[in-house]
């Protein structure tokens, strides 16, 4: 490959205690947690709003946050959902039990309201936010990040800081640092396909669904199967999460897998956006023709971001694995507990893949009510790194557990832990890869995190 040497002098910006790259649920929670603890925080995001997949990606339903008995996801994420609900931005059928107690229950919400809440919470925590800003390079040595190079409308700037959190979802910062990462499709045989989500309107919910909360596989599978048998679609994908009710007449649509798309390849990602928009029109026509109550459905918009489910994961101090999940393992250094099923979407539209998904999601990959597994601190730290954390979809896990923890509530818990850990390092001189985790857990509990482990350890769980 031909190369071009790129050199220039760029301005050095002011110094921060912490720079968070990525304004999705993990990045926002990290920045808010650190800001509330007194750190000088810069939060950057490539688009013009906070929320990531929940806003720009229109994945407008928070995944299960409780296990049927207790709320597992509390802390900053619990506060966000409560504020969204109190302001009337959740679906009209939503009650606090949706996220605070019910088993495997989704909480649909309005993306515009979610954006406002995150803006307000970051401002209240003293977080400086820069939109339309990307990290494009890094100054790092000896497993320590000294600064990053960003780009926005003002050009390039060098941002020095003492601590850094990678909440990009694709481990962009960590990869630029040269830390070890695993890539879907390169280090694994398959890539879980993404979906370009949409917002739909003019739905008669009284006829469109049975339980008045969510119309997906349970309500619409018979209609979808008929349409596929009729040759209606350009593919034969029987896996459709469906519509999430976000207002009396509107819904977010999560449907249409973009198979074989690689989110780490710009050409593939670009082609995927085109394919996603084509699929949105196919599903609009499907609902109008086959599903009662959707005859007058209108397509409001597709998302600005592709709903990526899998791209790059770090190699951390610990790798959470399917054996931990199935054993319901609890860790002394766990920074969160979770219950969601292993949700690895179909890799292609074959009958065999759909059967695999159904068996795994409904049986082998599901915890029972009242159960949970722990998320240990070590999956947030690239192995051996001093002042760098990752949080969210790019955390260290195997493929199966990634299918559970890749979602917004788990990402937020990781973000709150990473932001809290960064402040602990600032105050104590500890480093990310050798943190006093007992001290971290105690601080997270003061931040309303639900961490039921009785035994704490000063050292993290490692591979």
ChimeraX attribute file (.defattr): number of C-alpha atoms within 10 A of each C-alpha:
attribute: neighborCount
match mode: 1-to-1
recipient: residues
	/A:1	2
	/A:2	3
	/A:3	5
	/A:4	5
	/A:5	4
	/A:6	5
	/A:7	6
	/A:8	5
	/A:9	8
	/A:10	11
	/A:11	11
	/A:12	13
	/A:13	12
	/A:14	9
	/A:15	16
	/A:16	17
	/A:17	19
	/A:18	27
	/A:19	29
	/A:20	28
	/A:21	30
	/A:22	32
	/A:23	29
	/A:24	27
	/A:25	31
	/A:26	36
	/A:27	35
	/A:28	33
	/A:29	31
	/A:30	34
	/A:31	35
	/A:32	27
	/A:33	29
	/A:34	28
	/A:35	25
	/A:36	19
	/A:37	14
	/A:38	14
	/A:39	23
	/A:40	20
	/A:41	29
	/A:42	22
	/A:43	25
	/A:44	26
	/A:45	24
	/A:46	19
	/A:47	18
	/A:48	12
	/A:49	21
	/A:50	28
	/A:51	28
	/A:52	28
	/A:53	25
	/A:54	25
	/A:55	23
	/A:56	24
	/A:57	21
	/A:58	28
	/A:59	31
	/A:60	30
	/A:61	22
	/A:62	19
	/A:63	21
	/A:64	28
	/A:65	31
	/A:66	29
	/A:67	25
	/A:68	22
	/A:69	13
	/A:70	18
	/A:71	21
	/A:72	26
	/A:73	27
	/A:74	25
	/A:75	21
	/A:76	24
	/A:77	26
	/A:78	21
	/A:79	14
	/A:80	19
	/A:81	23
	/A:82	18
	/A:83	18
	/A:84	21
	/A:85	22
	/A:86	11
	/A:87	12
	/A:88	14
	/A:89	22
	/A:90	26
	/A:91	22
	/A:92	16
	/A:93	14
	/A:94	19
	/A:95	13
	/A:96	13
	/A:97	16
	/A:98	22
	/A:99	28
	/A:100	23
	/A:101	19
	/A:102	19
	/A:103	23
	/A:104	20
	/A:105	22
	/A:106	20
	/A:107	26
	/A:108	28
	/A:109	30
	/A:110	25
	/A:111	24
	/A:112	16
	/A:113	18
	/A:114	24
	/A:115	18
	/A:116	14
	/A:117	19
	/A:118	23
	/A:119	17
	/A:120	11
	/A:121	20
	/A:122	22
	/A:123	14
	/A:124	12
	/A:125	19
	/A:126	19
	/A:127	24
	/A:128	15
	/A:129	20
	/A:130	17
	/A:131	17
	/A:132	13
	/A:133	22
	/A:134	22
	/A:135	24
	/A:136	13
	/A:137	17
	/A:138	21
	/A:139	15
	/A:140	14
	/A:141	10
	/A:142	8
	/A:143	16
	/A:144	18
	/A:145	22
	/A:146	16
	/A:147	21
	/A:148	23
	/A:149	19
	/A:150	19
	/A:151	16
	/A:152	14
	/A:153	8
	/A:154	8
	/A:155	10
	/A:156	19
	/A:157	17
	/A:158	21
	/A:159	21
	/A:160	22
	/A:161	21
	/A:162	18
	/A:163	27
	/A:164	30
	/A:165	29
	/A:166	29
	/A:167	36
	/A:168	27
	/A:169	29
	/A:170	26
	/A:171	28
	/A:172	21
	/A:173	28
	/A:174	28
	/A:175	18
	/A:176	15
	/A:177	20
	/A:178	12
	/A:179	17
	/A:180	14
	/A:181	20
	/A:182	19
	/A:183	20
	/A:184	19
	/A:185	16
	/A:186	11
	/A:187	11
	/A:188	10
	/A:189	7
	/A:190	14
	/A:191	25
	/A:192	24
	/A:193	24
	/A:194	26
	/A:195	29
	/A:196	29
	/A:197	29
	/A:198	26
	/A:199	24
	/A:200	24
	/A:201	20
	/A:202	17
	/A:203	23
	/A:204	17
	/A:205	22
	/A:206	12
	/A:207	12
	/A:208	20
	/A:209	19
	/A:210	13
	/A:211	11
	/A:212	14
	/A:213	20
	/A:214	23
	/A:215	22
	/A:216	19
	/A:217	16
	/A:218	14
	/A:219	16
	/A:220	21
	/A:221	17
	/A:222	13
	/A:223	17
	/A:224	25
	/A:225	15
	/A:226	12
	/A:227	18
	/A:228	16
	/A:229	11
	/A:230	9
	/A:231	11
	/A:232	15
	/A:233	16
	/A:234	10
	/A:235	15
	/A:236	17
	/A:237	22
	/A:238	22
	/A:239	23
	/A:240	19
	/A:241	18
	/A:242	21
	/A:243	24
	/A:244	26
	/A:245	31
	/A:246	27
	/A:247	20
	/A:248	15
	/A:249	13
	/A:250	23
	/A:251	29
	/A:252	27
	/A:253	28
	/A:254	24
	/A:255	23
	/A:256	27
	/A:257	27
	/A:258	25
	/A:259	19
	/A:260	16
	/A:261	25
	/A:262	24
	/A:263	23
	/A:264	15
	/A:265	10
	/A:266	11
	/A:267	11
	/A:268	13
	/A:269	19
	/A:270	15
	/A:271	13
	/A:272	24
	/A:273	21
	/A:274	12
	/A:275	18
	/A:276	25
	/A:277	18
	/A:278	14
	/A:279	22
	/A:280	24
	/A:281	14
	/A:282	16
	/A:283	20
	/A:284	19
	/A:285	19
	/A:286	19
	/A:287	22
	/A:288	17
	/A:289	15
	/A:290	16
	/A:291	18
	/A:292	18
	/A:293	17
	/A:294	22
	/A:295	18
	/A:296	14
	/A:297	20
	/A:298	17
	/A:299	18
	/A:300	13
	/A:301	15
	/A:302	22
	/A:303	21
	/A:304	17
	/A:305	20
	/A:306	23
	/A:307	25
	/A:308	22
	/A:309	23
	/A:310	26
	/A:311	24
	/A:312	25
	/A:313	28
	/A:314	28
	/A:315	22
	/A:316	27
	/A:317	24
	/A:318	21
	/A:319	22
	/A:320	25
	/A:321	15
	/A:322	19
	/A:323	11
	/A:324	16
	/A:325	24
	/A:326	15
	/A:327	11
	/A:328	17
	/A:329	15
	/A:330	21
	/A:331	24
	/A:332	23
	/A:333	26
	/A:334	27
	/A:335	27
	/A:336	31
	/A:337	28
	/A:338	25
	/A:339	28
	/A:340	28
	/A:341	23
	/A:342	25
	/A:343	22
	/A:344	23
	/A:345	23
	/A:346	23
	/A:347	20
	/A:348	21
	/A:349	15
	/A:350	13
	/A:351	13
	/A:352	10
	/A:353	17
	/A:354	18
	/A:355	14
	/A:356	14
	/A:357	21
	/A:358	17
	/A:359	13
	/A:360	17
	/A:361	18
	/A:362	13
	/A:363	13
	/A:364	13
	/A:365	22
	/A:366	20
	/A:367	22
	/A:368	14
	/A:369	15
	/A:370	13
	/A:371	18
	/A:372	22
	/A:373	20
	/A:374	23
	/A:375	27
	/A:376	25
	/A:377	31
	/A:378	30
	/A:379	29
	/A:380	32
	/A:381	27
	/A:382	27
	/A:383	22
	/A:384	17
	/A:385	21
	/A:386	21
	/A:387	25
	/A:388	28
	/A:389	33
	/A:390	33
	/A:391	34
	/A:392	30
	/A:393	29
	/A:394	30
	/A:395	33
	/A:396	29
	/A:397	25
	/A:398	15
	/A:399	19
	/A:400	18
	/A:401	24
	/A:402	24
	/A:403	23
	/A:404	21
	/A:405	26
	/A:406	22
	/A:407	23
	/A:408	25
	/A:409	26
	/A:410	28
	/A:411	28
	/A:412	28
	/A:413	30
	/A:414	33
	/A:415	35
	/A:416	30
	/A:417	29
	/A:418	34
	/A:419	32
	/A:420	27
	/A:421	30
	/A:422	29
	/A:423	23
	/A:424	22
	/A:425	19
	/A:426	17
	/A:427	10
	/A:428	10
	/A:429	10
	/A:430	17
	/A:431	20
	/A:432	27
	/A:433	22
	/A:434	17
	/A:435	22
	/A:436	20
	/A:437	25
	/A:438	18
	/A:439	16
	/A:440	24
	/A:441	27
	/A:442	13
	/A:443	16
	/A:444	22
	/A:445	15
	/A:446	11
	/A:447	17
	/A:448	15
	/A:449	24
	/A:450	20
	/A:451	22
	/A:452	15
	/A:453	15
	/A:454	8
	/A:455	10
	/A:456	17
	/A:457	14
	/A:458	15
	/A:459	17
	/A:460	23
	/A:461	18
	/A:462	14
	/A:463	10
